[in-house]
Amino acid sequence: MFRRVILEDWQNTAPMIALGLTFAVFVIATIFALVMKKDHASRMANLPLENKKENSPNRKNRHV
């Protein structure tokens, strides 16, 4: 009734490549965060998330 799925060689390596790339990005981001200077880290931590202006042309007025 059910056939056994036979995977090709590239189908076995594609998930490993994706895992390796994801791990590499994580390691690079971690190293960047650890090497970052304290003043740069504190400046980035205090960045505003929104504009202070209420009538900004890029901001839609949403009342939730």
TACORGI-V180533 format. One record per residue. N is the residue number from 1. SS is DSSP state (@ for helix, = for strand, . for the rest). OMEGA is omega in degrees with one decimal (* if undefined). Layout:
((N:SS:OMEGA) (N:SS:OMEGA))
//
This chain:
((1:.:178.2) (2:.:175.6) (3:.:175.9) (4:.:-179.3) (5:.:179.1) (6:.:-179.0) (7:.:175.2) (8:.:-178.5) (9:@:-178.2) (10:@:178.8) (11:@:175.5) (12:@:-176.4) (13:@:-178.0) (14:@:177.2) (15:@:178.1) (16:@:177.6) (17:@:178.9) (18:@:177.8) (19:@:178.6) (20:@:178.3) (21:@:178.3) (22:@:178.6) (23:@:179.9) (24:@:178.3) (25:@:178.5) (26:@:-179.4) (27:@:-180.0) (28:@:178.9) (29:@:178.8) (30:@:178.4) (31:@:178.3) (32:@:-179.6) (33:@:-179.3) (34:@:-176.8) (35:@:-176.2) (36:.:178.7) (37:.:-176.5) (38:@:-178.8) (39:@:176.7) (40:@:179.3) (41:@:179.6) (42:@:177.3) (43:@:178.9) (44:@:178.9) (45:@:-178.1) (46:.:178.0) (47:.:178.5) (48:.:179.7) (49:.:179.8) (50:.:173.3) (51:.:179.1) (52:.:-176.6) (53:.:179.8) (54:.:-175.5) (55:.:179.7) (56:.:-178.0) (57:.:-179.0) (58:.:-174.7) (59:.:177.6) (60:.:177.8) (61:.:179.3) (62:.:176.3) (63:.:-178.8) (64:.:*))
//
